[in-house]
Amino acid sequence: MTKETNTYNKIAGQDTGRILAISDGVFGVALTLLVLEIRVPFMDSIRSEQDLIQAFLGLKSKFLVYFLAFMTTGIFWVGHSSQYKYIEGSDRNLNWINLLFLLSVSMLPFTTAFLGDYTHFKFPIAVYWCNLLLMGAMLYINWAYACRRHFVDENIKALVDLPLRRRIIIAQSLYLIGALLCFISPFLSIAFIILVQMNYAFAFLSQRKKSSRRAIHDNME
């Protein structure tokens, strides 16, 4: 009876706990770095209360983009944690897929700062959208690979696979629409993406649909 020899590729990256640890760390750092791009107005240019108020109001686009990026980071963190609630195993490839996803997360402070500095231009919207697309693509690949390698229980997979995949696809489609709105107005594009994210964060439309279905059901009784 021959003893099977393990290779490094077979034994590496099997601890999902390490994936969650580094993921939470990267998300935490990214969330912190976002606010650092909002700089306090330079004191030498402030001569009066009115000057200070005007300087503060001049930061409105920075605060808008900060809110956009904070919502983005939070939504993808929730999406990532939703997947790993059901992913029970891992291997070397899944670790690297997750690291590439975190690469796109760590880019958010830069693309956010770029958008905040040049809010009136279309190109920063495109750069930010590419960041969103990369994050969505890697999150989708992460889940698809975990399912293909049977790291998700088959009974659980039958219940959660479609909702998890559909959420990413629909969100990315809406982000694309939001990015294209920059040809009308960059601020309209940002506002649309924020509204999409607010809905995904708090499920306003889903709650309204449930209320409508409940009302119809009550009327039929």
C-alpha positions as CSV (number, residue, x, y, z in Angstrom):
1,M,0.0,0.0,0.0
2,T,1.6,3.2,-1.1
3,K,1.5,6.4,0.9
4,E,0.2,9.4,-1.0
5,T,2.6,12.4,-1.0
6,N,1.0,15.7,-0.4
7,T,2.3,18.8,-2.2
8,Y,2.3,22.4,-1.0
9,N,-0.5,23.3,-3.3
10,K,-2.7,20.7,-1.7
11,I,-2.1,21.7,1.9
12,A,-1.8,25.5,1.6
13,G,-4.6,28.0,2.2
14,Q,-7.1,25.7,3.9
15,D,-7.9,28.0,6.9
16,T,-11.0,30.2,6.2
17,G,-10.4,31.9,9.5
18,R,-7.2,33.5,8.1
19,I,-9.2,34.8,5.0
20,L,-11.8,36.4,7.3
21,A,-9.1,38.0,9.5
22,I,-7.1,39.7,6.7
23,S,-10.3,40.7,4.9
24,D,-11.7,42.4,8.0
25,G,-8.4,44.1,8.5
26,V,-8.2,45.4,4.9
27,F,-11.8,46.7,5.0
28,G,-11.1,48.4,8.3
29,V,-8.0,50.2,7.0
30,A,-9.8,51.2,3.8
31,L,-12.7,52.7,5.8
32,T,-10.3,54.7,7.9
33,L,-8.2,55.9,5.0
34,L,-11.3,57.3,3.2
35,V,-11.9,60.1,5.7
36,L,-8.2,61.1,5.7
37,E,-8.7,62.6,2.2
38,I,-10.9,65.3,3.7
39,R,-8.4,67.8,4.8
40,V,-9.0,70.6,7.3
41,P,-8.9,74.0,5.6
42,F,-5.5,75.7,5.7
43,M,-5.4,78.2,8.6
44,D,-3.3,80.9,6.9
45,S,-6.1,81.5,4.4
46,I,-8.7,81.9,7.1
47,R,-9.1,85.5,8.3
48,S,-12.7,85.5,9.6
49,E,-15.6,83.4,10.6
50,Q,-17.1,83.8,7.2
51,D,-13.8,82.6,5.5
52,L,-13.9,79.5,7.7
53,I,-17.6,78.8,6.8
54,Q,-16.8,79.2,3.1
55,A,-13.8,77.0,3.4
56,F,-15.9,74.3,5.1
57,L,-18.7,74.5,2.6
58,G,-16.0,74.1,-0.1
59,L,-15.5,70.6,1.1
60,K,-19.0,69.5,0.2
61,S,-18.0,67.4,-2.8
62,K,-15.3,65.7,-0.6
63,F,-18.0,64.8,1.9
64,L,-20.3,63.6,-0.8
65,V,-17.7,61.3,-2.3
66,Y,-16.6,60.1,1.1
67,F,-20.2,59.0,1.8
68,L,-20.3,57.3,-1.6
69,A,-17.1,55.4,-0.9
70,F,-18.1,54.5,2.7
71,M,-21.3,53.0,1.5
72,T,-19.4,51.1,-1.3
73,T,-17.0,49.6,1.2
74,G,-19.8,48.7,3.7
75,I,-21.9,47.0,1.0
76,F,-19.0,44.9,-0.3
77,W,-18.0,44.0,3.3
78,V,-21.5,42.7,3.9
79,G,-21.4,40.9,0.6
80,H,-18.1,39.2,1.4
81,S,-19.2,38.3,4.9
82,S,-22.5,36.9,3.5
83,Q,-20.5,34.5,1.3
84,Y,-18.2,33.3,4.1
85,K,-21.2,32.5,6.3
86,Y,-21.7,29.5,3.9
87,I,-18.1,28.8,2.7
88,E,-16.9,26.0,4.9
89,G,-13.6,25.2,3.2
90,S,-10.7,26.8,1.3
91,D,-7.6,26.1,-0.8
92,R,-4.7,28.0,-2.2
93,N,-6.6,29.3,-5.2
94,L,-9.5,30.6,-3.2
95,N,-7.0,32.4,-0.9
96,W,-5.5,34.2,-3.9
97,I,-8.9,35.0,-5.4
98,N,-9.8,36.6,-2.1
99,L,-6.5,38.5,-2.0
100,L,-7.2,39.9,-5.5
101,F,-10.6,41.0,-4.3
102,L,-8.9,42.7,-1.4
103,L,-6.5,44.4,-3.9
104,S,-9.5,46.1,-5.4
105,V,-10.8,47.0,-2.0
106,S,-7.5,48.6,-1.0
107,M,-7.7,50.7,-4.2
108,L,-10.9,52.5,-3.0
109,P,-9.1,55.2,-1.0
110,F,-7.2,56.2,-4.2
111,T,-10.1,56.2,-6.6
112,T,-12.2,58.0,-4.0
113,A,-9.6,60.7,-3.6
114,F,-9.2,61.0,-7.3
115,L,-13.0,61.4,-7.7
116,G,-13.2,63.9,-4.8
117,D,-10.5,66.1,-6.3
118,Y,-12.0,66.1,-9.8
119,T,-15.7,65.7,-9.2
120,H,-16.7,67.8,-12.2
121,F,-15.0,65.5,-14.7
122,K,-16.2,62.3,-16.3
123,F,-12.9,60.4,-16.2
124,P,-12.8,60.0,-12.4
125,I,-16.3,58.5,-12.5
126,A,-15.0,55.9,-15.0
127,V,-12.0,55.1,-12.8
128,Y,-14.3,54.7,-9.8
129,W,-16.7,52.5,-11.8
130,C,-13.8,50.3,-12.9
131,N,-12.9,49.9,-9.2
132,L,-16.5,48.8,-8.5
133,L,-16.5,46.5,-11.5
134,L,-13.3,44.8,-10.3
135,M,-14.6,44.4,-6.8
136,G,-17.9,42.9,-8.1
137,A,-16.1,40.6,-10.5
138,M,-13.7,39.2,-7.9
139,L,-16.5,38.7,-5.4
140,Y,-18.5,36.8,-8.0
141,I,-15.5,34.7,-8.9
142,N,-14.8,34.0,-5.3
143,W,-18.3,32.6,-4.7
144,A,-18.4,30.7,-8.1
145,Y,-15.1,29.0,-7.3
146,A,-16.1,28.1,-3.8
147,C,-19.3,26.4,-5.1
148,R,-17.4,24.6,-7.9
149,R,-14.9,23.2,-5.4
150,H,-17.7,22.1,-3.1
151,F,-16.7,24.4,-0.3
152,V,-20.4,25.1,0.2
153,D,-22.8,22.5,1.4
154,E,-25.0,21.4,-1.5
155,N,-28.3,21.8,0.5
156,I,-27.3,25.3,1.5
157,K,-26.1,26.1,-2.0
158,A,-29.5,25.3,-3.4
159,L,-31.0,28.0,-1.2
160,V,-28.4,30.8,-1.4
161,D,-26.5,30.4,-4.7
162,L,-29.0,32.3,-6.9
163,P,-29.7,35.2,-4.5
164,L,-25.9,35.8,-4.0
165,R,-25.1,35.7,-7.7
166,R,-28.1,37.7,-8.7
167,R,-27.4,40.5,-6.2
168,I,-23.9,41.0,-7.6
169,I,-25.1,41.0,-11.3
170,I,-28.0,43.4,-10.7
171,A,-25.8,45.7,-8.6
172,Q,-23.1,45.9,-11.2
173,S,-25.7,46.6,-13.9
174,L,-27.0,49.5,-11.9
175,Y,-23.5,50.8,-11.2
176,L,-22.9,50.8,-15.0
177,I,-26.1,52.8,-15.5
178,G,-24.9,55.2,-12.8
179,A,-21.5,55.6,-14.5
180,L,-23.1,56.3,-17.9
181,L,-25.1,59.1,-16.3
182,C,-21.8,61.1,-16.0
183,F,-22.3,62.1,-19.6
184,I,-25.3,64.1,-18.4
185,S,-23.8,65.2,-15.1
186,P,-21.1,63.7,-12.9
187,F,-23.1,64.7,-9.8
188,L,-26.1,62.9,-11.2
189,S,-24.0,59.9,-11.7
190,I,-22.7,60.0,-8.1
191,A,-26.3,60.6,-6.7
192,F,-27.7,57.6,-8.7
193,I,-24.9,55.3,-7.4
194,I,-25.6,56.5,-3.8
195,L,-29.3,55.8,-4.2
196,V,-28.5,52.3,-5.4
197,Q,-26.2,51.7,-2.5
198,M,-28.8,53.1,0.0
199,N,-31.3,50.7,-1.4
200,Y,-28.9,47.8,-1.1
201,A,-27.9,48.8,2.4
202,F,-31.5,49.2,3.8
203,A,-33.6,47.3,1.2
204,F,-36.2,50.0,0.7
205,L,-37.6,48.6,-2.5
206,S,-37.7,45.0,-1.1
207,Q,-39.6,46.2,2.0
208,R,-42.1,48.2,-0.2
209,K,-42.7,45.1,-2.4
210,K,-43.3,43.0,0.8
211,S,-45.7,45.6,2.0
212,S,-47.5,45.7,-1.3
213,R,-47.8,41.9,-1.5
214,R,-49.1,41.8,2.1
215,A,-51.7,44.4,1.3
216,I,-52.9,42.5,-1.7
217,H,-53.0,39.3,0.3
218,D,-55.1,41.1,3.0
219,N,-57.5,42.4,0.5
220,M,-58.1,39.0,-1.0
221,E,-59.0,37.5,2.4
